[in-house]
Amino acid sequence: MEKRPELLLLFCPKITNRLKYASRLLLEELLGLKVELTSNQKLYADCDGAKMQYAQLPVSPSGVFVYSSGFLEKTAIEPFEPEVDFRSNLPMVFPNGNTACALGFDVFAATFYLVSRYEEYLPGGKDQHGRFRAESSFAFRNGFLEVPLVNHYACRLKKTLQHFFPSLAFREHSFTFIPTYDIDVAYAYRGRSIIRGLGATFRSMCRLEYGEIAERIRVLAGRRSDPFDTYELQLLWQKKYRLEPYYFFLCGNPGRLDYNISRNSQAFQNLVKAIGKNTHIGIHPSYASTGNQKVLQKEIAGLSAISGKSIKFSRQHYLKFTLPDTYRVLIQNNLEVDFSMGYASLPGFRASIASPFKFYDLLSDKPAELTIYPFAVMDGTLKDYMSLSPSQAISKISDLISEVRKVHGAFISLWHNDSLSERGRWKGWLKVYESLIKMATEKI
């Protein structure tokens, strides 16, 4: 039987939704304590157990004091960027010079600013797809995009509490690896309509790609496997390393940036059913579904009908989402977990955290019923955006895994079936993913 979490009393003169969210993420979700907030000074003074005070002046000589910057008392979203102090081994967001402050910075405000994605609610910083650019982010510009800073803050807070309250027991987390796959194009040739197949063949002829035409004929004739059919290999890895992956299927109608075969194709339906037997499956909302509730509903219903499962997981195609609009639409469609929190152009930690967390809707100023699983690295980021060689990609992945291991977080990867094909531009990249799996499952 799991032991009940220990209680920590947190005093603050003004208790807000933002403080509740930040304190519960740090102290409950990451450290495993039970937090009780109070604005009653006498209750705080009389408490003999573990306690903290979050204010601009200490109200008692006992307990841990954290200086409040006042940021969590606000409700508006204003053009704003906090200061960062680089004097310690970790960047301290919202630093202060109050000598009584146990940490030297406002850890609750820093956590809230980073995890809520406050900066993404402000104008600017978007790319051609309307996505918030990694290069525009506060974390990138301050040099800590590849550091799960919030997890480090939780570790530092834990040490501080242990110093004041040596007998306080915390829940221990262990490093976890969650592999995920986006099925943008299930097969290179199989499952396409005659018209789409003829169109693709004609384009190959115009480009003098006779090898591709011959390959298409052999695949459709059953004389060789489809080059994007790497699912058996994935299944072997899942069995060998005891992995529990998540698969996200693109079920939108074919379009300019939605290339998958039709969800009505027997080949596609057979694939969904086969993979759904042993893994988690979710929707990969199409590019065309952005801002179109009816299109998304149709895609979710289609995947649910094929799989026979209620669809609760999602990740946006092209990682195209805006806050809070996209997440609100997901919630309205009964989706419970989203895996879109990451950047296309750079690896790292978009929300500065390597653990699942609840989405906080800044416009309504309250947490919402959607859990976010942030990923750290994507195959296309390393190959297409960063132009890394396979050996350079392996080194970068190793660094990211090491960062997550330090804080006992969750390392989440994003890969595609076609990038495992050892075909065309992905020649030599199979070893990259094999190395990722080995490093992420290695017992330290």
C-alpha positions as CSV (number, residue, x, y, z in Angstrom):
1,M,0.0,0.0,0.0
2,E,1.4,3.4,-1.0
3,K,2.2,5.7,1.8
4,R,0.1,8.9,2.0
5,P,2.0,12.0,1.1
6,E,3.3,14.2,3.8
7,L,1.7,17.6,4.4
8,L,3.4,20.9,3.8
9,L,1.7,24.2,4.9
10,L,2.2,27.1,2.5
11,F,1.4,30.6,3.7
12,C,0.7,33.4,1.3
13,P,-1.2,36.7,2.0
14,K,-3.1,36.4,-1.3
15,I,-3.9,33.0,-2.6
16,T,-4.4,33.0,-6.4
17,N,-5.1,30.3,-9.0
18,R,-1.6,30.9,-10.4
19,L,0.0,30.2,-7.1
20,K,-2.2,27.1,-6.5
21,Y,-1.1,25.8,-9.9
22,A,2.6,26.4,-9.5
23,S,2.9,25.2,-5.9
24,R,1.0,22.0,-6.7
25,L,3.1,21.3,-9.7
26,L,6.3,21.7,-7.8
27,L,5.4,20.4,-4.4
28,E,2.8,17.8,-5.3
29,E,3.4,16.5,-8.8
30,L,7.2,16.7,-8.8
31,L,8.0,16.2,-5.1
32,G,5.2,14.1,-3.9
33,L,4.0,16.2,-1.0
34,K,0.5,17.3,-0.1
35,V,0.2,21.1,-0.1
36,E,-2.3,23.1,2.0
37,L,-2.4,26.8,1.3
38,T,-3.4,29.4,3.9
39,S,-3.5,33.1,4.3
40,N,-4.0,32.8,8.1
41,Q,-0.8,34.0,9.9
42,K,-1.8,32.4,13.2
43,L,-2.4,29.0,11.6
44,Y,1.0,29.2,10.0
45,A,2.7,30.3,13.3
46,D,1.1,27.5,15.2
47,C,2.1,24.8,12.7
48,D,4.8,22.5,14.0
49,G,5.2,20.6,10.8
50,A,6.8,21.4,7.5
51,K,5.9,24.8,6.2
52,M,6.8,27.6,3.8
53,Q,5.9,31.2,3.5
54,Y,5.6,33.0,0.2
55,A,5.4,36.7,0.7
56,Q,7.4,39.9,0.3
57,L,8.2,39.9,4.1
58,P,8.5,36.9,6.4
59,V,5.6,36.6,8.8
60,S,7.4,34.2,11.1
61,P,11.0,33.2,11.9
62,S,10.2,29.6,11.3
63,G,9.9,27.6,8.0
64,V,11.2,28.3,4.6
65,F,10.8,31.8,3.2
66,V,10.5,32.4,-0.5
67,Y,10.3,36.0,-1.6
68,S,7.2,36.8,-3.8
69,S,7.9,38.9,-6.9
70,G,4.1,39.7,-7.1
71,F,3.9,38.1,-10.6
72,L,1.4,35.4,-9.4
73,E,-1.0,38.0,-8.0
74,K,-1.6,39.4,-11.5
75,T,-4.4,38.2,-13.8
76,A,-3.8,40.2,-16.9
77,I,-1.5,39.0,-19.8
78,E,0.9,41.9,-20.5
79,P,4.1,42.3,-22.6
80,F,6.6,41.2,-20.0
81,E,9.8,39.2,-19.6
82,P,11.4,38.4,-16.3
83,E,15.0,38.9,-15.3
84,V,17.4,36.0,-15.2
85,D,20.4,35.6,-12.9
86,F,23.2,33.4,-14.1
87,R,25.4,33.6,-11.1
88,S,24.5,30.1,-9.9
89,N,24.9,26.8,-11.8
90,L,21.3,27.1,-12.9
91,P,19.6,30.2,-14.5
92,M,17.4,31.8,-11.8
93,V,14.3,33.3,-13.3
94,F,12.7,36.1,-11.2
95,P,15.9,36.6,-9.1
96,N,15.9,38.8,-6.0
97,G,18.3,40.2,-3.5
98,N,16.4,39.5,-0.4
99,T,18.8,37.7,1.9
100,A,16.0,36.0,3.8
101,C,14.8,34.2,0.6
102,A,16.0,30.6,0.8
103,L,16.5,30.1,-2.9
104,G,17.5,33.6,-4.2
105,F,14.6,33.7,-6.7
106,D,10.9,33.4,-6.9
107,V,10.6,29.7,-7.7
108,F,6.8,29.7,-8.0
109,A,6.7,32.6,-10.4
110,A,9.5,31.2,-12.5
111,T,7.8,27.8,-12.7
112,F,4.5,29.4,-13.7
113,Y,6.0,31.7,-16.3
114,L,7.8,28.8,-18.0
115,V,5.2,26.1,-17.9
116,S,2.1,28.2,-18.7
117,R,3.9,29.3,-21.8
118,Y,3.1,32.9,-20.9
119,E,5.2,34.3,-23.8
120,E,3.2,32.4,-26.4
121,Y,0.1,34.4,-25.6
122,L,1.9,37.6,-26.6
123,P,2.0,38.8,-30.3
124,G,5.0,38.0,-32.5
125,G,7.5,35.2,-32.7
126,K,5.6,33.0,-35.2
127,D,6.9,31.2,-38.3
128,Q,5.2,30.7,-41.7
129,H,2.9,28.0,-40.2
130,G,1.8,30.2,-37.4
131,R,3.8,28.2,-34.9
132,F,5.7,29.9,-32.0
133,R,9.4,29.8,-33.0
134,A,11.9,28.1,-30.8
135,E,14.4,30.8,-31.7
136,S,12.0,33.4,-30.3
137,S,11.6,31.7,-27.0
138,F,12.8,33.0,-23.7
139,A,14.6,29.7,-23.0
140,F,16.5,29.7,-26.2
141,R,17.6,33.3,-26.0
142,N,18.8,32.7,-22.4
143,G,20.6,29.5,-23.2
144,F,18.6,26.9,-21.3
145,L,16.3,25.4,-24.0
146,E,18.0,22.0,-23.6
147,V,17.7,22.1,-19.8
148,P,14.5,20.9,-18.0
149,L,14.8,23.9,-15.7
150,V,11.6,23.4,-13.7
151,N,12.6,19.9,-12.7
152,H,15.9,21.3,-11.5
153,Y,14.0,23.9,-9.5
154,A,12.0,21.1,-7.9
155,C,15.3,19.3,-7.0
156,R,16.7,22.5,-5.4
157,L,13.5,23.1,-3.5
158,K,13.6,19.6,-2.2
159,K,17.2,20.1,-0.9
160,T,16.1,23.3,0.8
161,L,13.1,21.6,2.5
162,Q,15.3,18.7,3.6
163,H,17.7,21.1,5.3
164,F,14.9,22.7,7.3
165,F,12.9,19.6,7.8
166,P,15.2,16.5,7.7
167,S,12.5,14.0,8.4
168,L,10.2,15.2,5.6
169,A,9.6,12.3,3.2
170,F,9.4,12.8,-0.6
171,R,8.1,10.6,-3.4
172,E,11.0,9.4,-5.5
173,H,10.7,9.5,-9.3
174,S,12.6,7.4,-11.7
175,F,13.7,8.1,-15.3
176,T,11.2,7.0,-17.8
177,F,11.3,6.7,-21.6
178,I,8.2,7.2,-23.7
179,P,8.6,6.5,-27.5
180,T,6.0,8.1,-29.7
181,Y,5.4,7.8,-33.5
182,D,3.6,10.1,-35.9
183,I,2.1,8.2,-38.8
184,D,2.0,11.0,-41.4
185,V,2.4,8.7,-44.4
186,A,1.5,5.1,-43.4
187,Y,2.9,3.6,-46.7
188,A,4.8,5.0,-49.6
189,Y,2.8,3.1,-52.2
190,R,0.2,0.8,-50.6
191,G,-3.3,1.8,-49.9
192,R,-3.5,4.7,-52.4
193,S,-6.4,5.2,-54.8
194,I,-5.8,4.5,-58.5
195,I,-6.0,8.2,-59.3
196,R,-3.5,9.2,-56.6
197,G,-1.2,6.3,-57.7
198,L,-1.3,7.3,-61.3
199,G,-0.7,10.9,-60.4
200,A,2.4,10.0,-58.3
201,T,3.7,7.8,-61.2
202,F,3.3,10.6,-63.7
203,R,5.2,13.0,-61.4
204,S,8.0,10.4,-61.1
205,M,8.1,10.1,-64.9
206,C,8.4,13.9,-65.2
207,R,11.3,13.9,-62.8
208,L,12.9,10.9,-64.6
209,E,12.7,8.8,-61.3
210,Y,12.5,5.5,-63.0
211,G,13.8,3.6,-60.0
212,E,10.9,4.8,-57.9
213,I,8.4,3.8,-60.6
214,A,10.0,0.3,-60.7
215,E,9.9,0.1,-56.9
216,R,6.2,1.1,-56.9
217,I,5.4,-1.6,-59.4
218,R,7.2,-4.3,-57.3
219,V,5.5,-3.2,-54.1
220,L,2.0,-3.2,-55.6
221,A,2.7,-6.5,-57.2
222,G,3.7,-8.0,-53.8
223,R,7.3,-8.7,-54.8
224,R,8.8,-6.5,-52.1
225,S,7.6,-4.7,-48.9
226,D,6.6,-1.1,-48.9
227,P,9.6,1.0,-47.9
228,F,7.6,2.9,-45.2
229,D,6.4,-0.4,-43.7
230,T,8.8,-0.4,-40.7
231,Y,6.1,-1.5,-38.2
232,E,7.4,-5.0,-37.7
233,L,10.8,-3.6,-36.7
234,Q,9.1,-1.3,-34.2
235,L,7.2,-4.2,-32.7
236,L,10.5,-6.1,-32.3
237,W,12.0,-3.2,-30.4
238,Q,8.8,-2.9,-28.2
239,K,9.1,-6.5,-27.2
240,K,12.9,-6.5,-26.7
241,Y,13.0,-3.3,-24.6
242,R,9.5,-3.6,-23.0
243,L,8.4,-0.3,-24.4
244,E,4.9,1.2,-24.3
245,P,4.8,3.6,-27.3
246,Y,2.1,6.0,-28.4
247,Y,1.1,6.1,-32.1
248,F,-0.6,9.2,-33.7
249,F,-2.5,8.6,-36.9
250,L,-3.2,11.3,-39.5
251,C,-6.8,10.8,-40.5
252,G,-7.4,13.9,-42.5
253,N,-8.4,14.1,-46.2
254,P,-5.4,14.4,-48.6
255,G,-4.3,18.0,-48.9
256,R,-1.3,20.2,-49.6
257,L,0.4,19.3,-46.2
258,D,-1.7,16.2,-45.3
259,Y,-0.2,13.4,-47.4
260,N,-1.4,10.2,-45.7
261,I,-3.4,7.6,-47.5
262,S,-7.1,7.7,-47.0
263,R,-8.5,6.5,-43.7
264,N,-11.1,4.6,-45.8
265,S,-8.2,2.5,-47.3
266,Q,-8.2,-1.1,-46.2
267,A,-4.5,-1.0,-45.8
268,F,-4.7,1.9,-43.4
269,Q,-7.5,0.4,-41.4
270,N,-5.7,-2.9,-41.1
271,L,-2.6,-1.1,-39.8
272,V,-4.5,0.9,-37.2
273,K,-6.2,-2.2,-35.9
274,A,-2.9,-4.2,-35.8
275,I,-1.0,-1.4,-33.9
276,G,-3.9,-0.7,-31.7
277,K,-3.9,-4.2,-30.2
278,N,-0.7,-3.6,-28.2
279,T,-0.1,0.2,-28.1
280,H,-1.7,3.5,-27.2
281,I,-3.1,5.2,-30.2
282,G,-4.2,8.8,-30.7
283,I,-5.3,11.3,-33.3
284,H,-2.8,13.3,-35.3
285,P,-5.1,16.3,-36.2
286,S,-4.4,17.3,-39.8
287,Y,-3.0,20.6,-40.9
288,A,-6.4,21.4,-42.4
289,S,-8.2,20.8,-39.1
290,T,-6.6,23.8,-37.4
291,G,-9.4,26.1,-36.4
292,N,-12.0,23.9,-37.9
293,Q,-13.9,22.0,-35.2
294,K,-16.0,20.0,-37.6
295,V,-13.0,18.6,-39.5
296,L,-11.3,17.6,-36.2
297,Q,-14.5,15.9,-35.0
298,K,-14.7,13.9,-38.2
299,E,-11.1,12.8,-38.0
300,I,-11.5,11.7,-34.3
301,A,-14.7,9.8,-35.1
302,G,-13.0,8.1,-38.1
303,L,-10.1,6.8,-36.0
304,S,-12.4,5.7,-33.2
305,A,-14.5,3.8,-35.7
306,I,-11.5,2.0,-37.2
307,S,-9.8,1.2,-33.9
308,G,-12.9,0.5,-31.8
309,K,-11.4,2.6,-29.1
310,S,-12.3,5.9,-27.5
311,I,-9.6,8.4,-28.6
312,K,-8.1,10.3,-25.7
313,F,-4.5,11.2,-27.0
314,S,-3.4,13.7,-29.6
315,R,-0.5,15.4,-31.3
316,Q,-0.9,18.2,-33.8
317,H,0.4,17.6,-37.4
318,Y,3.3,19.9,-38.1
319,L,3.2,20.7,-34.3
320,K,0.8,23.5,-35.3
321,F,-1.0,24.9,-32.3
322,T,-1.8,28.2,-30.7
323,L,-2.6,28.9,-27.1
324,P,-5.1,28.6,-25.7
325,D,-7.3,28.0,-28.8
326,T,-6.0,24.7,-30.0
327,Y,-6.0,23.1,-26.5
328,R,-9.6,24.4,-25.9
329,V,-10.7,22.6,-29.0
330,L,-9.0,19.4,-27.9
331,I,-10.8,19.6,-24.6
332,Q,-14.1,20.2,-26.3
333,N,-13.6,17.0,-28.3
334,N,-13.0,15.0,-25.1
335,L,-9.2,14.6,-25.7
336,E,-7.4,14.2,-22.4
337,V,-3.7,14.1,-23.2
338,D,-1.7,16.0,-25.8
339,F,1.9,15.4,-26.9
340,S,2.4,18.5,-29.1
341,M,4.6,20.5,-26.6
342,G,7.9,20.8,-28.4
343,Y,9.5,22.6,-31.3
344,A,10.0,21.6,-34.9
345,S,13.2,23.5,-35.4
346,L,15.2,22.8,-32.3
347,P,15.3,20.0,-29.7
348,G,14.8,20.7,-26.0
349,F,12.1,21.5,-23.5
350,R,9.6,24.0,-24.8
351,A,7.9,24.4,-21.4
352,S,11.3,23.9,-19.5
353,I,10.0,20.7,-18.0
354,A,10.6,17.0,-18.6
355,S,7.4,15.7,-16.8
356,P,3.7,15.7,-17.7
357,F,1.8,18.7,-16.4
358,K,-1.7,20.2,-16.6
359,F,-2.4,22.8,-19.2
360,Y,-3.1,26.3,-17.6
361,D,-5.4,28.5,-19.7
362,L,-4.1,32.0,-19.1
363,L,-7.2,33.6,-20.7
364,S,-9.6,32.0,-18.2
365,D,-6.9,32.1,-15.5
366,K,-7.3,28.5,-14.4
367,P,-6.0,25.0,-15.1
368,A,-7.9,22.9,-17.6
369,E,-8.6,19.2,-17.9
370,L,-5.8,18.5,-20.4
371,T,-2.5,16.9,-19.5
372,I,0.5,17.8,-21.5
373,Y,3.3,15.4,-22.3
374,P,6.3,17.4,-23.6
375,F,8.7,15.7,-26.0
376,A,12.4,16.5,-26.2
377,V,13.5,15.5,-29.7
378,M,12.1,14.8,-33.2
379,D,13.8,13.0,-36.1
380,G,13.0,15.8,-38.6
381,T,14.5,18.4,-36.2
382,L,17.9,16.8,-36.3
383,K,17.9,15.9,-40.0
384,D,16.0,18.7,-41.7
385,Y,16.2,21.7,-39.5
386,M,19.7,21.2,-37.9
387,S,21.3,19.3,-40.8
388,L,23.1,17.0,-38.4
389,S,24.9,13.9,-39.5
390,P,23.8,10.6,-37.9
391,S,26.7,10.6,-35.5
392,Q,26.0,14.3,-34.5
393,A,22.4,13.4,-34.0
394,I,23.3,10.5,-31.7
395,S,25.5,12.9,-29.6
396,K,22.7,15.4,-29.3
397,I,20.2,12.8,-28.2
398,S,22.7,11.5,-25.7
399,D,23.0,14.9,-24.2
400,L,19.2,15.3,-23.9
401,I,18.8,11.9,-22.3
402,S,21.5,12.8,-19.8
403,E,19.7,16.0,-18.9
404,V,16.5,14.1,-18.2
405,R,18.2,11.4,-16.2
406,K,19.7,14.1,-13.9
407,V,16.2,15.1,-12.8
408,H,14.5,11.6,-13.0
409,G,12.1,13.0,-15.6
410,A,10.4,11.5,-18.7
411,F,12.3,11.4,-21.9
412,I,9.8,11.5,-24.8
413,S,10.9,11.1,-28.4
414,L,9.0,11.8,-31.6
415,W,9.8,9.6,-34.6
416,H,8.1,8.7,-37.9
417,N,7.8,5.3,-39.6
418,D,9.5,6.5,-42.8
419,S,12.6,7.8,-41.1
420,L,13.3,4.2,-40.1
421,S,13.2,3.1,-43.8
422,E,16.9,3.5,-44.6
423,R,15.7,5.0,-47.9
424,G,16.5,8.2,-49.7
425,R,17.3,11.1,-47.3
426,W,16.9,8.7,-44.3
427,K,19.8,6.5,-45.4
428,G,22.0,5.9,-42.4
429,W,19.5,7.1,-39.8
430,L,18.2,3.8,-38.6
431,K,21.2,3.5,-36.3
432,V,20.3,6.9,-34.8
433,Y,17.0,5.6,-33.5
434,E,18.5,2.3,-32.4
435,S,21.0,4.2,-30.4
436,L,18.3,6.4,-28.9
437,I,16.4,3.3,-27.7
438,K,19.6,1.7,-26.3
439,M,20.6,4.9,-24.4
440,A,17.1,5.6,-23.1
441,T,16.6,2.0,-21.8
442,E,20.1,1.5,-20.4
443,K,20.2,0.7,-16.7
444,I,22.4,3.2,-14.9
